[in-house]
Amino acid sequence: MITLVHHAPGRNSQRLLHALQNGLNKGTVPWQAYPALQADPQWLNGCKGLLLMTPENFGYMSGALKHFFDTVFYPVEHSLRGLPVAVCIHAGKDGTGTARSIRPICDALGWRLIADPLIVRGDVSKAHDQHAQTLAETLSTGVEMGIF
């Protein structure tokens, strides 16, 4: 099972979320999607891969994704070591602050980023859609093949 945790408040974030879902649909691994503000550690029961999607807010991950991390950190801190994680960030101009804020939390949990976070700046284009789909499909394929 792959778990997609997202906060997608705007048109561009919603478009990226849809592209990620399309990428997961191309794989054969079952997946589930949840809004980050409704965080529940049980979402990660049986999780073999995690896909995170957030906008950048003030140079940081959204408060919703931070809420997800705050909610699940202690209940899963020792049980999901090695979990493969992919990250998609929608940013107005930069996005690197968000990537820098997510990485140490994943490191503390022992989660492995399968690639550098995908940072999409500005309006989402067809090329961005394709990159997001590829990221999600890569996670799914890697989990299916046991690569991650």
Secondary structure as UniProt FT lines:
FT   STRAND          2..6
FT   HELIX           11..26
FT   STRAND          31..35
FT   HELIX           36..38
FT   HELIX           41..44
FT   TURN            45..46
FT   STRAND          49..57
FT   TURN            58..59
FT   STRAND          60..61
FT   HELIX           63..76
FT   TURN            77..79
FT   TURN            81..82
FT   STRAND          84..91
FT   HELIX           96..109
FT   STRAND          112..113
FT   STRAND          118..121
FT   HELIX           126..145
//
